[in-house]
Amino acid sequence: MSRLVFVLLDGLGAATARRCMSCLRALTEAGQARFTELEAELPPLSRPLYATLLSGLSPARSGILRNDDARLCPAPTIFQRARDAGLSTAAAAYSWMSELCNRAPFEPERDRLTDDPALPIGHGLFYSQDAYPDDELFRDAEALRLRYGPDLLLAHSMGIDFAGHAAGADAPAYREAARAADGLLARYLPRWLDAGYAVLITSDHGMDADCGHYDNTEPVRQVPLWLAGRAWNGLPLPARQTQAADLMLAVLGLAK
């Protein structure tokens, strides 16, 4: 088994990733990472697709079809599976992750700072403002890693999604948010790899020119996925978004 960092770059479409993620492209071309593209499940909304990435269930199977459906994921998540196997877990993430994995509804005064190994996400720094800066988010994730040394760590940034909703996928601001996230990964990814972590980087959905991500279109549904670290050797790239959870469980050494 290997320890795992799961990076979720919210709202990053595949076309923008191919254009703007130069650090990840460099690692891929050097054979230090693997890249593929996936089609996001429908509906291509954040909370339903968080549940998909965490559990492997499509929204139609999980029953979570709306962003305002604030409840626990109805199937075991990768965090629950890791906790039940005795692994340590942590997340720097949007508050909906706390609701899907730990308890719902999210109560900021109780849940923003989580330190309870009995919960699926035992150590958490959760934010609830979409404009939460990506550089602060990655610092949060690294602080959790350095303090707790988790076996499973989620770093979930919202800056790309926020820029897309404000300006649309064709806007310089959206592309610049993707470039900024790539620059942050250039800082932190080598640290995680040097510490022996496997790293999976993906997105929940893309973005369209209408400043949204609801339609059944390529800019909305086509998302990137990268694998970095030796622990992925011998494991296949996923063909569907629903396969990401099982892939992460496999690298953690947990059976499906």
C-alpha positions as CSV (number, residue, x, y, z in Angstrom):
1,M,0.0,0.0,0.0
2,S,0.9,3.7,-0.4
3,R,-0.2,6.8,1.2
4,L,-2.3,9.0,-1.1
5,V,-2.9,12.7,-1.8
6,F,-6.2,13.3,-3.7
7,V,-6.2,16.7,-5.3
8,L,-9.6,17.9,-6.6
9,L,-9.3,21.0,-8.8
10,D,-13.0,22.0,-8.8
11,G,-14.3,23.2,-12.2
12,L,-11.3,22.4,-14.3
13,G,-12.2,21.4,-17.8
14,A,-9.9,19.1,-19.9
15,A,-9.3,21.7,-22.7
16,T,-8.1,24.3,-20.2
17,A,-6.0,21.7,-18.4
18,R,-4.3,20.8,-21.7
19,R,-3.6,24.4,-22.4
20,C,-2.7,25.8,-19.0
21,M,-1.3,23.1,-16.8
22,S,2.3,23.3,-17.9
23,C,3.9,21.8,-14.9
24,L,1.7,18.7,-15.0
25,R,2.3,18.5,-18.8
26,A,6.0,18.6,-18.2
27,L,5.9,15.8,-15.7
28,T,3.7,13.7,-18.0
29,E,6.1,14.2,-21.0
30,A,9.0,13.3,-18.7
31,G,7.3,10.0,-17.8
32,Q,6.9,11.1,-14.2
33,A,3.1,11.3,-14.4
34,R,0.3,9.7,-16.4
35,F,-2.6,11.6,-17.9
36,T,-6.1,10.8,-19.2
37,E,-9.4,12.4,-19.7
38,L,-12.7,11.3,-18.3
39,E,-16.3,12.1,-19.0
40,A,-18.1,13.5,-15.9
41,E,-21.3,11.8,-14.8
42,L,-24.6,13.5,-15.2
43,P,-25.8,15.8,-13.8
44,P,-22.4,17.6,-13.9
45,L,-22.9,19.4,-10.6
46,S,-20.5,19.6,-7.7
47,R,-22.1,17.8,-4.9
48,P,-23.4,14.8,-7.0
49,L,-19.9,14.4,-8.5
50,Y,-18.1,14.7,-5.2
51,A,-20.2,11.7,-4.1
52,T,-19.2,9.9,-7.3
53,L,-15.5,10.5,-6.8
54,L,-15.7,9.6,-3.1
55,S,-17.9,6.4,-3.5
56,G,-17.8,5.3,-7.1
57,L,-21.5,5.7,-7.5
58,S,-23.0,7.7,-10.3
59,P,-25.5,10.4,-9.2
60,A,-28.3,8.3,-10.5
61,R,-27.2,5.4,-8.2
62,S,-26.3,7.5,-5.2
63,G,-29.5,9.6,-5.4
64,I,-27.6,12.8,-4.9
65,L,-28.7,14.8,-7.9
66,R,-28.7,18.4,-6.5
67,N,-26.2,20.7,-5.0
68,D,-28.6,21.5,-2.1
69,D,-29.0,17.9,-1.0
70,A,-27.0,18.2,2.2
71,R,-26.7,14.7,3.6
72,L,-24.2,11.9,4.1
73,C,-23.1,9.9,1.0
74,P,-25.4,6.8,1.1
75,A,-22.5,4.5,0.2
76,P,-19.2,4.1,2.0
77,T,-16.7,6.7,0.9
78,I,-13.0,6.3,0.5
79,F,-12.6,8.1,3.8
80,Q,-14.9,5.7,5.6
81,R,-13.1,2.7,4.0
82,A,-9.7,4.1,5.1
83,R,-10.9,4.9,8.6
84,D,-12.4,1.4,9.0
85,A,-9.1,-0.1,7.9
86,G,-7.2,1.8,10.6
87,L,-5.7,4.4,8.3
88,S,-5.5,8.1,9.2
89,T,-7.3,10.6,7.1
90,A,-7.3,14.4,6.6
91,A,-8.9,16.9,4.2
92,A,-8.6,20.6,3.4
93,A,-11.8,21.0,1.5
94,Y,-15.1,22.7,0.8
95,S,-17.7,22.1,3.5
96,W,-19.8,19.8,1.3
97,M,-17.0,17.2,1.7
98,S,-17.6,17.3,5.5
99,E,-21.4,16.8,4.9
100,L,-20.8,13.9,2.5
101,C,-18.3,12.1,4.7
102,N,-18.6,13.2,8.4
103,R,-22.0,14.8,9.4
104,A,-24.7,16.9,7.9
105,P,-25.6,19.7,7.9
106,F,-22.3,21.5,8.2
107,E,-22.1,23.6,11.3
108,P,-19.0,26.0,10.9
109,E,-18.5,26.5,14.6
110,R,-18.4,22.7,15.1
111,D,-17.0,21.4,11.9
112,R,-14.7,23.9,10.3
113,L,-11.8,22.6,12.4
114,T,-12.2,18.9,12.8
115,D,-9.9,16.8,15.0
116,D,-11.7,13.5,15.7
117,P,-10.1,10.3,14.4
118,A,-13.4,8.5,14.9
119,L,-14.9,10.4,12.0
120,P,-14.2,9.3,8.4
121,I,-12.3,12.5,7.8
122,G,-10.4,12.6,11.1
123,H,-8.6,15.8,10.6
124,G,-10.1,18.6,8.6
125,L,-9.9,22.3,7.7
126,F,-13.1,23.0,5.9
127,Y,-14.1,26.3,4.2
128,S,-17.6,27.4,3.0
129,Q,-16.8,30.5,0.9
130,D,-16.3,29.8,-2.8
131,A,-13.8,32.6,-3.0
132,Y,-11.4,30.9,-0.5
133,P,-8.0,31.5,-2.0
134,D,-6.3,28.4,-3.5
135,D,-2.9,29.3,-2.1
136,E,-4.4,29.2,1.4
137,L,-6.1,25.9,0.6
138,F,-2.9,24.3,-0.4
139,R,-1.2,25.7,2.7
140,D,-4.0,24.1,4.8
141,A,-3.5,20.8,3.1
142,E,0.3,20.8,3.7
143,A,-0.2,21.9,7.3
144,L,-2.5,18.9,7.8
145,R,0.1,16.6,6.2
146,L,3.0,17.9,8.2
147,R,1.0,17.8,11.5
148,Y,-0.7,14.4,11.2
149,G,1.0,12.5,8.4
150,P,-2.3,11.1,7.1
151,D,-2.5,8.0,4.9
152,L,-5.2,9.7,2.9
153,L,-5.3,13.5,2.3
154,L,-7.7,15.5,0.2
155,A,-6.8,18.9,-1.1
156,H,-9.9,20.5,-2.7
157,S,-9.5,23.9,-4.2
158,M,-12.3,26.1,-5.5
159,G,-10.5,28.9,-7.3
160,I,-10.9,27.6,-10.9
161,D,-14.6,27.0,-10.4
162,F,-15.1,30.4,-8.8
163,A,-13.4,32.1,-11.7
164,G,-15.5,30.1,-14.2
165,H,-18.7,31.1,-12.6
166,A,-17.7,34.7,-12.5
167,A,-16.3,35.0,-16.1
168,G,-17.0,31.8,-18.1
169,A,-14.7,29.2,-19.5
170,D,-13.5,31.5,-22.4
171,A,-12.3,34.2,-20.0
172,P,-8.6,35.0,-19.2
173,A,-9.5,34.9,-15.5
174,Y,-10.6,31.2,-15.8
175,R,-7.4,30.3,-17.5
176,E,-5.3,32.3,-15.1
177,A,-6.9,30.4,-12.2
178,A,-5.9,27.1,-13.8
179,R,-2.3,28.4,-14.3
180,A,-2.2,29.5,-10.6
181,A,-3.3,26.0,-9.5
182,D,-0.6,24.5,-11.7
183,G,1.9,26.7,-10.1
184,L,0.8,25.6,-6.6
185,L,1.2,22.0,-7.7
186,A,4.7,22.8,-8.9
187,R,5.4,23.8,-5.3
188,Y,3.7,21.0,-3.4
189,L,3.7,18.0,-5.7
190,P,7.4,17.3,-5.4
191,R,7.2,17.5,-1.6
192,W,4.4,14.9,-1.6
193,L,6.2,12.6,-4.0
194,D,9.5,12.9,-2.0
195,A,7.5,11.9,1.2
196,G,6.4,8.7,-0.6
197,Y,2.8,9.7,-1.4
198,A,1.0,8.7,-4.5
199,V,-0.9,11.6,-6.0
200,L,-4.2,11.6,-8.0
201,I,-5.3,15.0,-9.5
202,T,-8.6,15.4,-11.2
203,S,-11.7,17.6,-11.4
204,D,-15.4,17.1,-10.8
205,H,-16.6,18.9,-13.9
206,G,-15.6,21.5,-16.4
207,M,-17.1,24.9,-17.3
208,D,-18.9,26.5,-20.2
209,A,-19.0,30.0,-21.7
210,D,-22.3,30.6,-19.9
211,C,-20.5,30.6,-16.6
212,G,-22.0,27.3,-15.6
213,H,-21.7,23.5,-15.7
214,Y,-25.1,21.9,-16.1
215,D,-25.4,21.1,-19.8
216,N,-24.4,17.9,-21.5
217,T,-21.6,19.4,-23.5
218,E,-17.9,18.6,-23.9
219,P,-16.6,21.7,-22.1
220,V,-18.7,20.8,-19.1
221,R,-18.2,17.0,-19.0
222,Q,-14.6,16.4,-20.2
223,V,-12.3,16.5,-17.2
224,P,-8.5,15.7,-16.7
225,L,-6.9,13.1,-14.5
226,W,-3.2,12.7,-13.6
227,L,-1.5,10.0,-11.6
228,A,1.9,10.7,-10.1
229,G,4.1,8.4,-8.0
230,R,5.5,4.9,-8.3
231,A,2.6,3.3,-6.5
232,W,0.4,3.6,-9.5
233,N,2.7,1.3,-11.6
234,G,0.7,-1.7,-12.7
235,L,-2.6,0.0,-12.1
236,P,-4.7,0.9,-15.1
237,L,-5.8,4.4,-15.9
238,P,-9.6,4.7,-15.2
239,A,-11.9,4.8,-18.1
240,R,-14.9,6.3,-16.2
241,Q,-15.2,8.8,-13.4
242,T,-17.0,6.1,-11.3
243,Q,-13.7,4.1,-11.3
244,A,-11.6,6.8,-9.5
245,A,-12.7,5.7,-6.0
246,D,-11.7,2.1,-6.6
247,L,-8.4,3.2,-8.0
248,M,-7.7,5.2,-4.9
249,L,-8.7,2.3,-2.7
250,A,-6.3,0.0,-4.6
251,V,-3.3,2.3,-4.1
252,L,-4.2,2.5,-0.4
253,G,-4.1,-1.3,-0.3
254,L,-7.8,-1.7,0.3
255,A,-10.0,-4.2,-1.5
256,K,-12.9,-3.0,-3.6
